[in-house]
Amino acid sequence: MTAVETGYAPPTPPGPGPGGRRRLRWPVVATVAWAVLLAGLTWWSVRTDPPTVKEQRSLDQAGPVVDRAIGELTAAVGGAGVPALLSDRLERGCRITPLDDGATLERGVEVAIGGDDVRAVLRGIADRLPAQWRAGVSTLDGEPLLRADAGEFVVVEGRAGGPGRVLLTADTGCRPVGSGYRALSADAAAESAVLAAA
């Protein structure tokens, strides 16, 4: 047991001096400034920046892009074959987030070709598509595959569709439905203008 002398207070450790208090304030000030800066940048971004992912653009916004893409694809076939429009495929129930359902729109063109050189046909189509689509033909599982970006996160693909056939598609991927996709009428401008030019 340790003897304690009476009349003496035990020594106390030195407290933070004026310099120590200043050092503690800086992290708090820096954290508050960072939070204010992030809040300001978030507000500005929400107000001014366009969407950067397909999930933010609804199906009714992507539908006209798909329609124009089908017109461009049909025109790009040129003399390589005889194109025929396929039925629209609208599939609901895909998941955008764990809580939100969406839908996918795919439109297609089937091209009857005279020979069996699918790669040459796809290359010719890729060369005639708009330059900003960055269309190219690669190989997937030993088969030629045309890929392009029609804008607004609409993917364009082309592949063999069976003997003497090439299948060209434009696909939105999973998106919010919005007001929904309205199928084109016979005189709709988005597709018919490109087809008329062809």
Backbone torsions as a table, in degrees:
resi	resn	phi	psi	omega
1	MET	NA	139.5	-177.2
2	THR	-94.6	135.7	178.0
3	ALA	-81.2	136.9	178.8
4	VAL	-115.1	128.0	178.5
5	GLU	-76.2	134.9	178.2
6	THR	-78.6	151.4	177.4
7	GLY	92.8	-5.0	179.4
8	TYR	-119.0	131.5	175.9
9	ALA	-81.3	144.1	178.8
10	PRO	-64.6	148.8	-178.8
11	PRO	-65.6	141.5	177.7
12	THR	-108.0	142.6	179.2
13	PRO	-67.2	150.9	-179.7
14	PRO	-66.7	135.0	178.3
15	GLY	-81.1	169.8	178.4
16	PRO	-66.4	130.6	178.5
17	GLY	-80.9	-172.2	180.0
18	PRO	-58.3	-35.6	179.1
19	GLY	-68.1	-33.6	179.5
20	GLY	-68.0	-36.2	178.9
21	ARG	-66.4	-37.8	178.6
22	ARG	-64.4	-38.8	179.7
23	ARG	-66.0	-32.1	178.5
24	LEU	-74.8	-28.0	-179.0
25	ARG	-73.4	-34.4	-175.4
26	TRP	-59.5	-45.2	177.6
27	PRO	-61.1	-37.0	179.3
28	VAL	-66.7	-46.4	179.2
29	VAL	-62.5	-43.1	179.8
30	ALA	-63.7	-40.7	179.7
31	THR	-65.4	-43.7	178.8
32	VAL	-64.2	-43.3	179.1
33	ALA	-62.5	-41.2	179.1
34	TRP	-63.8	-42.7	179.3
35	ALA	-63.8	-41.6	178.5
36	VAL	-64.8	-42.3	178.8
37	LEU	-62.2	-46.0	178.7
38	LEU	-62.8	-40.8	178.8
39	ALA	-63.9	-42.1	178.5
40	GLY	-64.4	-44.5	179.2
41	LEU	-65.4	-37.6	177.7
42	THR	-63.8	-45.7	179.3
43	TRP	-60.6	-44.9	-178.9
44	TRP	-64.9	-41.4	-178.4
45	SER	-65.4	-43.0	179.8
46	VAL	-62.4	-36.9	-177.1
47	ARG	-77.6	-31.5	-169.4
48	THR	-117.8	-28.5	-173.8
49	ASP	-80.7	138.6	174.3
50	PRO	-73.2	160.9	178.1
51	PRO	-60.3	147.5	-178.6
52	THR	-117.8	-3.8	177.3
53	VAL	-131.6	151.6	-173.9
54	LYS	-62.6	-27.6	-177.8
55	GLU	-63.1	-20.2	-178.9
56	GLN	-85.9	-11.3	178.7
57	ARG	-108.8	127.4	-173.6
58	SER	-80.6	170.5	-177.0
59	LEU	-63.2	-36.9	178.9
60	ASP	-67.7	-25.1	175.7
61	GLN	-79.7	-32.7	-178.9
62	ALA	-83.7	-22.2	-177.7
63	GLY	-54.9	-49.5	178.7
64	PRO	-61.6	-30.9	177.3
65	VAL	-66.8	-41.5	177.2
66	VAL	-63.1	-42.7	-179.6
67	ASP	-61.1	-44.9	178.0
68	ARG	-64.4	-38.7	179.6
69	ALA	-61.6	-41.4	178.9
70	ILE	-64.4	-39.6	176.2
71	GLY	-61.9	-44.3	178.7
72	GLU	-64.1	-42.2	179.7
73	LEU	-63.2	-43.9	-179.8
74	THR	-63.5	-41.7	178.4
75	ALA	-66.4	-35.9	-177.2
76	ALA	-71.1	-17.7	177.6
77	VAL	-61.2	-38.7	178.7
78	GLY	56.7	-134.0	-179.1
79	GLY	-89.5	8.9	-176.6
80	ALA	-75.0	-15.8	-178.5
81	GLY	178.7	-172.7	-179.4
82	VAL	-112.0	112.2	-177.4
83	PRO	-84.7	149.6	174.2
84	ALA	-139.4	127.8	179.2
85	LEU	-69.8	138.1	176.4
86	LEU	-96.8	163.1	177.8
87	SER	-65.6	144.6	175.8
88	ASP	-63.9	145.8	176.1
89	ARG	-121.5	109.4	179.9
90	LEU	-112.7	115.5	-177.3
91	GLU	-116.4	123.4	178.2
92	ARG	-99.9	161.2	173.7
93	GLY	102.9	-1.8	176.2
94	CYS	-71.3	161.6	-175.2
95	ARG	-104.7	120.8	173.6
96	ILE	-82.4	-47.8	173.5
97	THR	-134.0	172.8	177.9
98	PRO	-58.2	-19.8	-177.8
99	LEU	-107.3	-15.7	-172.6
100	ASP	-115.0	131.1	173.3
101	ASP	-89.4	157.9	176.9
102	GLY	-143.9	-164.3	179.4
103	ALA	-145.7	157.7	178.8
104	THR	-122.3	134.9	176.2
105	LEU	-115.3	130.6	173.9
106	GLU	-132.0	129.7	172.8
107	ARG	-119.8	152.5	-175.4
108	GLY	-144.5	162.3	175.2
109	VAL	-130.6	126.6	174.3
110	GLU	-101.7	129.8	-175.9
111	VAL	-114.5	122.8	173.5
112	ALA	-85.6	122.3	-178.1
113	ILE	-111.5	155.6	-175.8
114	GLY	-74.0	-32.2	-177.5
115	GLY	-116.3	-153.4	179.4
116	ASP	-123.8	15.1	-180.0
117	ASP	-88.0	79.9	-177.0
118	VAL	-63.4	-40.0	-178.4
119	ARG	-59.4	-43.8	-179.6
120	ALA	-64.8	-39.0	178.7
121	VAL	-65.4	-45.3	-179.8
122	LEU	-64.2	-38.2	177.4
123	ARG	-63.8	-42.3	178.7
124	GLY	-62.5	-40.9	178.0
125	ILE	-65.5	-45.0	179.6
126	ALA	-59.1	-39.5	-179.7
127	ASP	-66.3	-28.0	-177.7
128	ARG	-92.6	-5.6	177.5
129	LEU	-77.3	159.1	179.8
130	PRO	-55.6	141.9	-176.3
131	ALA	-60.5	-35.7	-177.7
132	GLN	-68.5	-11.5	176.0
133	TRP	-76.3	-16.9	-179.0
134	ARG	50.9	49.4	-178.1
135	ALA	-73.0	143.8	177.4
136	GLY	-156.1	161.2	180.0
137	VAL	-116.8	126.1	177.6
138	SER	-125.3	-168.9	179.6
139	THR	-120.7	131.5	176.5
140	LEU	-130.2	119.8	-178.3
141	ASP	54.9	38.7	177.4
142	GLY	79.7	0.6	-178.8
143	GLU	-114.0	146.2	178.1
144	PRO	-69.8	142.5	-179.3
145	LEU	-137.6	122.7	173.6
146	LEU	-91.2	132.7	175.8
147	ARG	-132.7	141.7	178.1
148	ALA	-153.9	162.6	179.5
149	ASP	-115.7	109.2	-177.7
150	ALA	-81.7	-0.3	-177.9
151	GLY	96.2	161.1	179.2
152	GLU	55.9	30.1	178.5
153	PHE	63.1	30.9	173.6
154	VAL	-97.1	122.2	-176.1
155	VAL	-97.3	133.9	176.8
156	VAL	-111.3	132.4	177.8
157	GLU	-134.5	153.7	174.8
158	GLY	-140.9	138.4	-178.7
159	ARG	-156.5	172.0	175.5
160	ALA	-64.0	137.3	-179.6
161	GLY	-115.7	20.9	-176.8
162	GLY	120.7	178.6	-178.9
163	PRO	-59.7	124.6	178.4
164	GLY	67.2	21.9	-177.6
165	ARG	-133.9	145.7	172.0
166	VAL	-126.5	135.5	179.6
167	LEU	-111.1	123.5	177.8
168	LEU	-113.9	132.1	-178.1
169	THR	-133.7	153.5	170.6
170	ALA	-125.7	127.5	-169.9
171	ASP	-131.7	134.8	-179.9
172	THR	-84.6	-21.9	-167.7
173	GLY	73.1	177.6	-175.8
174	CYS	-74.2	127.8	-177.8
175	ARG	-143.1	162.9	169.7
176	PRO	-62.7	147.9	-176.3
177	VAL	-71.9	-36.5	-175.6
178	GLY	63.5	-135.4	178.1
179	SER	-84.8	0.9	175.9
180	GLY	92.1	158.7	179.1
181	TYR	-86.1	131.6	175.8
182	ARG	-107.2	119.1	-179.9
183	ALA	-60.7	146.4	-178.3
184	LEU	-67.3	143.7	169.0
185	SER	-84.9	171.8	-175.1
186	ALA	-63.3	-26.7	-177.6
187	ASP	-106.4	19.2	-178.5
188	ALA	-65.3	140.6	-170.8
189	ALA	-75.4	-37.4	-171.0
190	ALA	-57.0	-42.0	-176.8
191	GLU	-93.7	-43.1	-172.6
192	SER	-67.9	-28.9	179.7
193	ALA	-64.7	-42.4	179.4
194	VAL	-68.5	-41.6	-179.6
195	LEU	-64.9	-38.1	179.3
196	ALA	-65.3	-38.6	178.7
197	ALA	-65.0	-32.5	-179.6
198	ALA	-70.8	NA	NA
